[in-house]
Amino acid sequence: MNRLNRGTGLLIVGIAVGAAALLWSAQAAGHTWTASEPVEALLFGVWTVAYDTQAPQLSLLIAAIAIVLFIVAAVARIERRASNRSRRSSDKSGTPLAPKIVMASTRGIFSGPVTVTVLIPAHNEEASLPLTLSSLAAQSHRPARVIVVADNCSDDTVEIARAAGVEVFETVANTEKKAGGLNQVLAEILPGHGPNDIVMVMDADTRLDDGFLEAGVTRFVNDRALMAVGGLFQGEEGHGLLGQFQRNEYTRYARQIRRRRGRVFVLTGTASMFRPLALTTIAENRGKTIPGRCGNVYDTAALTEDNELTIAIKSLGGLMISPAECTVVTELMPDLRLLWRQRLRWQRGALENIGAYGVTSQTFRYWVQQLGIGYSAIALSSFLLLLLVTLISIDYWIWFPFWMGVGTIFIAERVITVWRGGWRARLLAMTILPELLFDLFLNVVYLKGVLDITLGKRASWGNVTPADADLAENDTGVGGQR
């Protein structure tokens, strides 16, 4: 497994660097840039500016746009083809969750009304748990059961849960963090669940918005082949500029999923609902057609169990969706240290997951995403470095109308994509540079994750939730890739 992980890192780095080098070589060979004298103009009668009308060759621009469109279309085509093949598959051994198989087995059978059992893995969550339980109690479709999975808690989490009138499941000798605790409770409750007894897993630092459960249940009722319903997450208020960066990031992701009509990349650990059939089928196929130990729903070797579970369901042919009506509010990281630890865990876990599953039609998009992040890290860092060198070197500023136009389009895109976030989100997006620096921070995290996995460095993170920031080893608060 260690050699496999190293190979994943080397492959992604090699392709990303190779693509960047190829583009640079093509640009250098195809066009020699020659300096020209800038033209001066007087603006508003008081401001003298220098500008240069030079722009990249039209043929180069057309070629760049064509390449981008080709890559996007190819990825979309492969993803759509994989989805269609899964829907029509009759291979019970390879894709037992395929819609065609599921629909055939449930045709004409009424399994009773849909009920919801909520599992809340919690490790020292006394501060956030009350709000989480209150949001469940306020749902229009009330859950049949709420079980707080207390894992090695040393605070009042258990007492708070019992005082709220919900069930408590205390893990026994669990050393496998959140995934291990969920495996223990699922092994106990799944045998008694029928086809319509939905299981929901949500973080103890998450608050469901009104109507989440009702919208999710409606989706399951209307589509008997649907295996999972995920939520779209929003960041809580507060935490200053760093909090706004994270809220903008989450707002853009939610917009992207809405534009994809709910076709989700990752079933968020903040709150997701599953059919028992999906969970039991995953447990049966662990160690056979998908990674993990047979009998476990969650792969305890995965750093990001939510991302891994998503790939597992897709690999088994299952359908999933994150409807726009299913929204949640989740905690944000209040400082850079915690944000670094959280994102490094997410990034390292994502790389390990795709390495474990290999390149398949179901994982192809995930590989392309990682390559895209790698290429963007090279492009953004090069852009900021060249900008800095330019500022240090020039005697006076020269404006290029072409690049000003490109920049204007870029600013418009950044503002439009966070429009739902309110005026603070729009103002931050409009300033551009702070968000570019935040993106650079995320790129550094990405590079650190790739470097660690390539060098075979052991992954070991503690809890990354603000409420438990100083505890070292047990990580059950934040569930994988949100």
PEGINOR-V154897 format. One record per helix or strand of 2 or more residues. SS is the DSSP state (~ for helix, > for strand). FROM is the first residue (numbers start at 0). TO is the last residue. If there is no record, write none. Layout:
SS:FROM:TO, SS:FROM:TO
This chain:
~:1:29, >:38:42, >:46:50, ~:57:87, ~:98:105, >:114:121, ~:125:136, >:144:149, ~:156:162, >:166:169, ~:176:191, >:196:201, >:205:207, ~:211:221, >:225:229, >:231:234, ~:239:258, >:270:273, ~:275:284, ~:304:314, >:318:320, >:326:329, ~:335:356, ~:363:392, >:397:398, ~:400:415, ~:418:420, ~:422:430, ~:432:454, ~:465:467
